[in-house]
Amino acid sequence: PPPRVNSVSSGPKLGDMPIKPRTTPLPPPQKLSDRAKERRVPASRVSRLMSYGGLAAGLGLGALTEVTKRSFGLKEKVTSSGIMDSSPFLTEANAERIVNTLCRVRGAALKLGQMLSIQDNSFINPQLQSIFERVRQSADFMPSWQMKKALNKHLGPDWKSHLSEFDEKPFAAASIGQVHKARLLDGREVAMKIQYPGVAESIDSDINNLMAVMNMWNILPEGLYVKSIIATAKRELAWEVDYIREAECSKRFRELIKGDPFLYVPEVIDELSGKGVLTTEFIEGVPVDQCVNMDQETRNKIAAALLKLCLTELFVWRFMQTDPNWANFFYNPATDKLILLDFGASREFSKTFVQKYIRVIKAAADRDRQKVLLGSRELGFLTGYETKVMEEAHCDAVEILGEAFSDEVFDFSKQNTTARIQNLIPVMMRHRLTPPPEETYSLHRKMSGSFLLCTKLQAKVDCKTMFEAIWNNFEFDDNDGLNL
């Protein structure tokens, strides 16, 4: 098994960042979004297909309305620089249609919608972002009869005999399942995540249907390697609907951070877990994106812990929870603990990939452009036959990312990393000759989400020292064949 976190370096552990004792009260209990509705999940492929058909028709009608408005000069002035602003299909009305459909069918398509919610305003305008925030915070939830049917299927009809209390209304609902609070016979409070019916069986068809809608109305930007994205999404979503796999990943992470004074992974309750139900101990807390009004010291500590965890997952354990959804990280101000949740998207990375990748990050931190270029070819980002324009844009983007690891204290409140990289994306999409390595779809999603969270917290983090500790203790294979 990979080493525990306290073997990262001779420096401090993830939680060894001193902070004053907390007397802050617990946040209010977690609850569903006020907009969440009780709606039956369409479980059959036919009923789910009909939902996407209705979405396609609605988007067409919305786009026609928008084109008509523009022809008469009735379109509201948009001040954002978001790249979606110019599309007649990606209006606020159509965004609402998309959100309503995704929240109703849930599953794979909703998961893709949630990814949009953690982008910043350089990608989507603030109005769209606020609408997609609803997707991230809460899907609609199953009626009680459908929820109990799922519990009986996965745990057997006597599941309630293990409990003294069970709240039939969920306190959270997401893309793949909803979460209920319950109490074991020994008095411990638990969270029971129950998978929506039909979701696991509909991954391929859901993604195909959603992509068909997007392709029909030419929503996707040119230059995307859509087949690679779809293949990766289908594989990762198949992992996420397997709650037995997630339980094992959760246990593995719990062991890896064992003894850390700041990080905490809730215990899995095996007797109430199965293929479509996952039960863990219930822990109070607040999602980390809601910590923006806490003091600077606390925000710095949370951000530093998440960034160091990200580096440790990749470069030490080679085992990462790749979903950056901010609701997967909770902070409890009363206990001063950062709680890690939802390990369905966990994956391994090969030693070959990781040692090539860390060399590129080191080259970027050192501002060594030639090594960035050579390392990117070794990784498969570039073929060696790209135009000079493409090579320059790619190296610029990598070096911008490396800036965080060049400065001893990086001030995320003043960085414009995302906007600068966003300016390079059109060039890279136009001139790219090969899709990125498959590992980077999930890896860069996690890294991007971590950077965006640090920016939202306006944190100041000593990223340089953090990365150098990882680099100085990294063990390369003698025969890796690289001389970068």
N, C-alpha and C positions, 0 to 999 in steps of 0.2 A: 504493500500500500504506500501511497505518497506520504511524505513527511508532514507532520502537523505544522501549523502556522508558526509556532514558536521556534522553528528551525530555519526560518527565512534568513535570518542574519544574526549577527551578534548584537545588533541594535535592538530597539524596543519592539515588543509585540504589538499586534494591531491595536490593542486597547490601552497600551501604555502611554497615553497622552493625558497628563494630569488635568483634573478639572475640579472645581469646588464642589463640595457635597450639595446635593439637590434637596430642596424642600418644596419643589414645584408639585402641585397636585396633578393627579392623573387627568388626561383629557376626557371629554365626554365619551360614553360608550359608542362603539362603532355602529353605524346603521346604514341602511340603504339610502341611495339618493332619493330625494323627494319626487323625482320624475320617474323612478322605476315603477313599472306596472306588473301586476300579476297576469301573465299570458302563457298559455300552453305553448310548449316548444314543439314546432312541427317536426315530428320524428321520422316520417317517411321521406324518401328521396323525391317522390312526386310532389308532396306538399312543400318541400324546401325549394324545388325547382320553380314552382308557381310563384313563390315569394320573389325569386330573382327575376322572373319574367315581368312581374309587376313593377319591380325596381327599374328595369330597362325601359319600360314604357313611360314610367314617371319621369325618368331622367330626360328622355326625348322631349316630352311635353314641357318640362322645365327649361330645357335649352332653347326650344322654339320661342317660349315666352321671353327669355332673356335676349335672344337675337332681335325680336320685335321691339323690345324696349330700347335696345342700343340703336336700332335704325331710326327711332324717333328721338334719340338723345335723352332717354329717360333713365339711363343707368346712373346709379349713385356714384359719386366720385370716390375712388379708393386711393388712400394715401400709402398703403403698405407696399413694400417691394416684393411681396411673396410671389413665387414663380407660378402659382396657380391662378393668380388674379385674372389673367386675360382669357381664360377658358369659359365659354358660355355654359359648359356643362358643370363646372365646379362653382356654382353660385351658392349662396347661403340656403336658398330653398331646396336645391338639389342635395346639398350636404345634409339637410334635415331628413330628406327622403332616404339617403344612404344610412344615416344613423338609425332611423326608425326600423328599417329593414334588418340591419345588422343586430340591433337589440332584440328583435323578434326571433330571428332564426338562430342567433348565437353561433357558437362553434368556430370553425376555421376562419370564416370571413370576418367575424367580429374581432378575432385576434389580429387580423391585418389592420382593421380600423383602429384598434388600440395603439398600434405602432405609430400611426399618424399623430396621435395626441401628444407624444413626447417630442415632436419636432418643435423647433422654435419658429419665430415669425419670419425668418428668412426663407422658410420653405412654404408655409401656409399663412394666410393673413389672420389677424387676431380674431376676426369673427368666426372663421372656420375652426380655428383652434379651440375657441370656447365651446363650439358645438361638439367637436370630437372629444372634449374633456368629459362630456357625459358618457361617451363610449368607454373611456378609461375607468371612470369611477363606478359605473354600474350598468349592467345589462338588466333586462326585465327578468322576473323570477317565475319559476314554475308554480302552478297551483298545488295545493296540498296533496290532492289525489295522485298527481303525476310524480311528485317528489317521493311519496310513500311507496309507490310502485317501483321506483328506482332503488330505494333502500331494500325492499323485499327481494328484488332481483339479485342484488350484489351481496347482501348480508344475511339473507334468509328471513323468514317471517318473525323470528324471535329477537330481532335486533334490539327492541326496546327493553328487553329483560336485562340488558347491561347498563341501563340508564335509570336514574331517579327523576330526571327532568329532561325535556326536549322542547325547544322553541320551534314551533312549526313555521314561523316567518323567518326567513334568512336575514342575517345582518350584512351580508355581502353577496353580490352576484356578479360574475365575470363572464369571460368568453366561453368557457368550457363547463363550468359548474357553479353552484351557489353554496354558500356556507351558512350552517346553522349552529347555534350555541346549544350545548347540552351539558349535563352533569352526570358523571359516573357514580356508581353505587358507593365508592369510597369518598365521594365529595369533590373530586377534582373537576374543574370546568374544562370542557373540551370544545374544539371547533370541528364540525363534521362537514367536509366538502363533498358534495353530491354531484356527480356528472349528469349533464343533460342527456336525455335519451336521444339516440340517433346521431349524436355528434361524432362519436368515434367511427361509425360506419360511413359517414358522409364527408370525410376530409377531402378526398379526391374530387368528388362531385361539387362540393361547396366551392373549392378554389377554382375549379374549371368554370363553374357558373359565374362566379364573380369576375374572373378574367375575361369571360365572354362578354359580360356587360361593359367592362372597361374598354375592350378592344372594339366593340360595336360602336362606341361613341368616341373612340380615339382619345381616351383620357390619359393613357400612359405616355410619358415623354419618350421621344425617340432616343435610341442608343442603349436602352435597357436590355440586358440579356435575360429576357423574360423566362425562357425555358430553365435556365439555371436557378433563377429566383424561385420559380414554382417547384422545382424538384427539391430544393432545400427546404422550402416551407412545408411541403407535404411530409418530408422525413421528420422534421422537428415537431410538427403537430402530432404525428403518430407517437412520438415519445411522450408528449404532454398529456395525451388521453389515457396513457397507461399508468394508472395510479399505483400499481404494484411497483413499477419501475421508479416512480417518483418517491415512494416511501423508502426504497433502498437508497436513492440519492440523498434524501433528507437525513437518513441515519449516517451516511458517509460524511456529509458536511458537519453533522453534529459531533462526530468523532474528531474531525479535522480541527475544529475550533474549540475543542474541549480544553477547559482551563483558561480561555481568554477572558479577561475581566470585563470586556465591553460587549462583545458579540454573543448572541444567543440564538440557538436553533431549537424550536419546540420539539418535544418528544413525540414520536409516532405511537399511537395506540393500536397495536396489531389486531386485537380481537374485534375492532370495529373498522377495519380497513380491508379493501379488496380492489378488484379491477376498476370499479367505478365509484368507490367511496374511499376517502382518505380522512382519518381522524387523528388530530394532534391535540396536545394540550393547548388551552386557550391562554393567550398572553395579551394583556392590555397594552395599548400604545397608540401612537398617531403616525400616519404616513409621513415619510421624511420630507415630502414636498410641502407639508403644512408646518414645517419647523422654521419657516422663513422669518418669523418675528421673534425667534429666540435670540439670546445674546450671541455675540460674535464667537466667543470661546466654544460654545456648544455647537454652533454651525460648523466651525472649523474642525472640531473633533469628529462630527458625523461624516463630513466630506472626506477627511483624511482616512478614516477607517474604511469607507467604501472604496476609495481609490486604491488603498493598499491591499484590500481584499481582492480587487479586480486584478492587480498585478500578481498577487500570490496565487490566485486561481490559475492564471495562465502560465506563469513562468516557474512556479514551484510545484504545484499539485498537477498541472496540466489537466485540470478538471474544473469546469466553470459552470455556474448557473448563468445562462446567457440572456435571460429575460430582464431588461432594465426597467420594467414597469415600476413606478415609484411606490405603488401599493404593495410591492414585495419586500419593502424595507420599512419597519416601524421603529419609532423611538419611544421609549418609556422614560419620561423625565423624572418620575419618582424613584425608579431603580437605577437610572442612568445606564440603560441597556439598549443596544441596537439589535432588533429582532429580525432575523432573516427568514423569509417565507417563500413558499412556492418553488420547488426544485424540479418541476416537470421538464424544463428546458435545459437541464444540465447535460453536459457532453464532455467527452474526452478530446484532447488534442495530442497529436503524435509528437514525439521528441524531435523528429526531423523538422516538422513545421515550426515548433516553438523556438528552436535554436536559430533557425533562419530569421524568424520574426524579431527576436530580441536583438539580433545584429542590426536590423533596419532601424529599430527604435533607438538604439545606441548611436547609430550614425546620424540620425535626425537630431538627437539631443546634442551631439557634438558639432552639428551643422556641417557634416562632411557629405557634400552633395554627391560625389562620385561613389561613395560607399552606399548611399541611399539608392542610387541608380542600379548598381551591380546587385545589391541585395534584393531589390524589387524584381529583377530578372530571375534571380534564383528562386524566389517565392512563387513566381508565375503571374505577378501583376503585369509584367511587360514581357514581350517576346524577343526584344532586341531589334525588331524591324519597325518600330514606331517612328512617326515623324518627330522632328525636334520639338515641335509645338506640344505634342503629347507628353514627351519625356519631361519637358520643362514644367508643364502643368502638374504632372504626377509628383515630381520631386518637390515642387512648391507646396503641394497639399501635405505631403509627408513631413516636410520640415516645419510647417505650421503646427502640426500635431506634436512634433517633438519639442516645441518651444516650452511647453509646460514642464518638461524634464530638464530644461536648460537653466532655469532660474530656481534658486534655493527656496524662495517663497513666491509662488505663483498666485496672483490675485485674480480669481475667476470673475470678480465683479467688473473688472476692467478689460477682460479679454474679448476679442471679436473673432475667435477661431472659427466658429460655425459660419459666420457671414463671409469670411475670406475664402474658406473652402468652397462655400456655395457658389462663389463667383467663378471658381475653376471647374465646377461640375459640367457645365455645358460643353466646354472644350474637351474634357476627358470622355464624355459620352459620345461626342462626335468622332473622336479619333481613336478610341480604344479598339484594339485588334483582338482581344481575348477577354473572356469573363474573368472576374477576380477569383482567387482560390476559394473553393467552397467553404473552407473554415472561416473565411473572413465575413461572410454574411451575418452569422450569429455573433462572432467576436466583435465586429465593428458596431453592431447594434448595441451590444453591452457597453462598449467603451464610449460610444456617442451618448448613450443614456446617462452614463456616469458623469461625463463632462457637463452635460446639460443640467444635471442635478446640482453639481457643484456651483454652476453659474447661477442657478435659481436660489441657492443658499447664500450666494455672494461670499463664498468661502475663500480663505487664504491658506494655501497648503504648501508645505515644503516637498514638492514633487521630486525635485532633483535628488535630495538625500534618500528619499524613498526608493527611487529607481536604482540609484547607485548601489544600495545595499543588496538589491535583487541581482544586479549585474555582477557584482564582486563575488557573489556566492553561487553563480550559475555554473553548472558543470556541463561543459561541451563534450560531445563524443570526439575521440581522437581522430576518427575517420570521417568527419562530417564533410570533408572536401571543400571547405570554404576558407578563403584567405582574405576576408573583408576586414 
